[in-house]
Amino acid sequence: METKNFKTLDEFKTELISDSEMQNQFKADPIAAISQIQQKKPLDDVWIYRIVVLALGITILAIILGTIVLIAVGRVEGDTGVPTILTAIGSAAIGALAGLLAPTSTKNN
């Protein structure tokens, strides 16, 4: 039996119900059969990272442009008048983006 990857338990159940060979393998030796099953990790999905990076990048750009517009129309004078919420959201987005893009250390035990 080749190794099969499943994202969810429902996907596994559907495959088990429809595949008689898999059912027979589970009846004969459940331990060996389950060792051939692997769950897909969400980390393997590169689109998650692309969407998050894009959303955080758009947030950062929107904060910068919003602050520039507020200064340009005269609603804010200098950098001390920038609303605190814009500073907080911008800082959080930059921190999240840095944390997401920073390399992680991997230890092999």
PyMOL commands that set and color helices and strands:
alter all, ss='L'
color gray80, all
select helices_A, chain A and resi 9-18+20-28+30-35+42-44+46-72+84-101
alter helices_A, ss='H'
color red, helices_A
select strands_A, chain A and resi 4-6+37-39
alter strands_A, ss='S'
color yellow, strands_A
deselect
rebuild
show_as cartoon
